[in-house]
Amino acid sequence: MRVLVTGGAGFLGSHLCDALIADGHSVVCADNLLTGCMVNLTQLVHEPRFEFLQQDVCTPFDPGKIDYIFHFASPASPVDYLKHGIETLQVGSAGTITCLDLASKHHAKFLIASTSECYGDPLEHPQKESYWGHVNSIGPRSVYDEAKRFAEAATMAYRRYHHLDTRIVRIFNTYGPRLQINDGRVISNFMKQALRVEPLTVYGDGLQTRSFCYVSDEIAGILALSRASEHLPVNIGNPSEFTILECAQAVLQVTGSASTVRFEPLPQDDPKQRRPDITKARTLLGWEPKVELHTGLQLSLEYFRDAVQSESTELRK
Ligand SMILES: NC(=O)c1ccc[n+]([C@@H]2O[C@H](COP(=O)([O-])OP(=O)(O)OC[C@H]3O[C@@H](n4cnc5c(N)ncnc54)[C@H](O)[C@@H]3O)[C@@H](O)[C@H]2O)c1
């Protein structure tokens, strides 16, 4: 297949490009480099089956005949979407419509990267796909949550009105090499602080829980869904739940750091619990995550060490 990956210069998009190339497909990556970077694609630069287009996907474009679109373009970390609030709303709305139109034009299949943030600060735990969510439509995080909810609605509408062959993946917290070290997410914050031997910042009492999926598991789940026929949302994430304090301990163990922990007030709308119910992915796709947190942190250590090292070299220049 010839596959378009929007947001392919980002963390997940670049791993997806790698996996699609490894599976023998041709890949066109469209990215405006708002939060992604070309370094994530270094390994593909000389690959003849890979093309990069510097392109804002909110503006209509046509890369030629394509068979599948994976629409991953969107700022994803709280730091990025709070900084680029309007762009986040635009890429979730106009950007999604542009990509859906492109899929209609080429009769291509379409998969949208949605998010556990669609569930907001959930009242149901763990979250099943049937849960409609508990979202504040006017809070600071709404630029992301509502953009993704719109993107899901648009995807369903193109299926209903234009008979497009669509998939919706609700991605839960994913980590691994190429995660930006300054993206404000738990793992990158802790890894960076531990490697610099600075205190690890814990918001609130640290008893709020999160689940973390290693990137190879996440990509395997997304590809399994892309090959299945399910059009309703499917959660892909790791259901093993850790308190933020347990996660801090795991990072300290893996890095061997002597850092301590510093407590700070909880940000507005910060979810207290987030854990996927992956029964649907297990039954429908035969997929489940394989990499547990300690192993995933070990597999990410070299990347974070290099990233912290190059950041401090940059700062000294
Ligand atoms: N990483 C996670 O844990 C996670 C969790 C839930 C959902 N997701 C979703 O997965 C997707 C990828 O997330 P990520 O973590 O790789 O984020 P990322 O910021 O690393 O990658 C997003 C990419 O989209 C590009 N982009 C943004 N706006 C664009 C536009 N208008 N036109 C073209 N490119 C644009 C950025 O430059 C970047 O390369 C996002 O849609 C995100 O909502 C990620």
The ligand as an SDF file (V2000), in Angstrom:
LIG
                    3D

 44 48  0  0  0  0  0  0  0  0999 V2000
    1.6970   10.1650   22.8770 N   0  0  0  0  0  0  0  0  0  0  0  0
    0.5980    9.8450   23.5260 C   0  0  0  0  0  0  0  0  0  0  0  0
    0.6700    9.3400   24.6480 O   0  0  0  0  0  0  0  0  0  0  0  0
   -0.7570   10.0780   22.8940 C   0  0  0  0  0  0  0  0  0  0  0  0
   -1.8950    9.7950   23.6730 C   0  0  0  0  0  0  0  0  0  0  0  0
   -3.1420    9.9880   23.0980 C   0  0  0  0  0  0  0  0  0  0  0  0
   -3.2580   10.4060   21.7970 C   0  0  0  0  0  0  0  0  0  0  0  0
   -2.1510   10.6740   21.0700 N   0  0  0  0  0  0  0  0  0  0  0  0
   -2.3470   11.1680   19.6950 C   0  0  0  0  0  0  0  0  0  0  0  0
   -1.3830   10.6360   18.8180 O   0  0  0  0  0  0  0  0  0  0  0  0
   -0.9880   11.5990   17.8610 C   0  0  0  0  0  0  0  0  0  0  0  0
    0.5170   11.7670   17.8900 C   0  0  0  0  0  0  0  0  0  0  0  0
    0.9260   12.1770   19.1820 O   0  0  0  0  0  0  0  0  0  0  0  0
    2.4700   12.3340   19.5550 P   0  0  0  0  0  0  0  0  0  0  0  0
    2.6280   11.9930   20.9750 O   0  0  0  0  0  0  0  0  0  0  0  0
    3.2850   11.6290   18.5410 O   0  0  0  0  0  0  0  0  0  0  0  0
    2.6420   13.9070   19.4100 O   0  0  0  0  0  0  0  0  0  0  0  0
    3.8130   14.7540   18.7010 P   0  0  0  0  0  0  0  0  0  0  0  0
    3.6040   16.1750   19.1040 O   0  0  0  0  0  0  0  0  0  0  0  0
    5.1240   14.1280   18.9570 O   0  0  0  0  0  0  0  0  0  0  0  0
    3.4590   14.5600   17.1680 O   0  0  0  0  0  0  0  0  0  0  0  0
    2.4410   15.2670   16.5260 C   0  0  0  0  0  0  0  0  0  0  0  0
    2.9310   15.6610   15.1440 C   0  0  0  0  0  0  0  0  0  0  0  0
    1.8830   16.3700   14.4580 O   0  0  0  0  0  0  0  0  0  0  0  0
    2.4910   17.4570   13.7590 C   0  0  0  0  0  0  0  0  0  0  0  0
    1.4660   18.4780   13.5130 N   0  0  0  0  0  0  0  0  0  0  0  0
    0.7750   19.2100   14.4090 C   0  0  0  0  0  0  0  0  0  0  0  0
   -0.1000   20.0350   13.7790 N   0  0  0  0  0  0  0  0  0  0  0  0
    0.0500   19.8060   12.4430 C   0  0  0  0  0  0  0  0  0  0  0  0
   -0.5660   20.3330   11.2800 C   0  0  0  0  0  0  0  0  0  0  0  0
   -1.5090   21.2840   11.3370 N   0  0  0  0  0  0  0  0  0  0  0  0
   -0.1640   19.8730   10.0700 N   0  0  0  0  0  0  0  0  0  0  0  0
    0.8050   18.9150    9.9690 C   0  0  0  0  0  0  0  0  0  0  0  0
    1.4140   18.3690   11.0560 N   0  0  0  0  0  0  0  0  0  0  0  0
    1.0340   18.8120   12.2720 C   0  0  0  0  0  0  0  0  0  0  0  0
    3.6090   17.9190   14.6720 C   0  0  0  0  0  0  0  0  0  0  0  0
    4.5840   18.6930   14.0350 O   0  0  0  0  0  0  0  0  0  0  0  0
    4.1450   16.5860   15.1820 C   0  0  0  0  0  0  0  0  0  0  0  0
    5.1660   16.0720   14.3460 O   0  0  0  0  0  0  0  0  0  0  0  0
   -1.7420   12.8850   18.1810 C   0  0  0  0  0  0  0  0  0  0  0  0
   -2.8710   12.9890   17.3400 O   0  0  0  0  0  0  0  0  0  0  0  0
   -2.1670   12.6770   19.6120 C   0  0  0  0  0  0  0  0  0  0  0  0
   -3.3610   13.3540   19.9200 O   0  0  0  0  0  0  0  0  0  0  0  0
   -0.9010   10.5350   21.5980 C   0  0  0  0  0  0  0  0  0  0  0  0
  1  2  1  0
  2  3  2  0
  2  4  1  0
  4  5  1  0
  4 44  2  0
  5  6  2  0
  6  7  1  0
  7  8  2  0
  8  9  1  0
  8 44  1  0
  9 10  1  0
  9 42  1  0
 10 11  1  0
 11 12  1  0
 11 40  1  0
 12 13  1  0
 13 14  1  0
 14 15  2  0
 14 16  1  0
 14 17  1  0
 17 18  1  0
 18 19  2  0
 18 20  1  0
 18 21  1  0
 21 22  1  0
 22 23  1  0
 23 24  1  0
 23 38  1  0
 24 25  1  0
 25 26  1  0
 25 36  1  0
 26 27  1  0
 26 35  1  0
 27 28  2  0
 28 29  1  0
 29 30  1  0
 29 35  2  0
 30 31  1  0
 30 32  2  0
 32 33  1  0
 33 34  2  0
 34 35  1  0
 36 37  1  0
 36 38  1  0
 38 39  1  0
 40 41  1  0
 40 42  1  0
 42 43  1  0
M  CHG  2   8   1  16  -1
M  END
$$$$
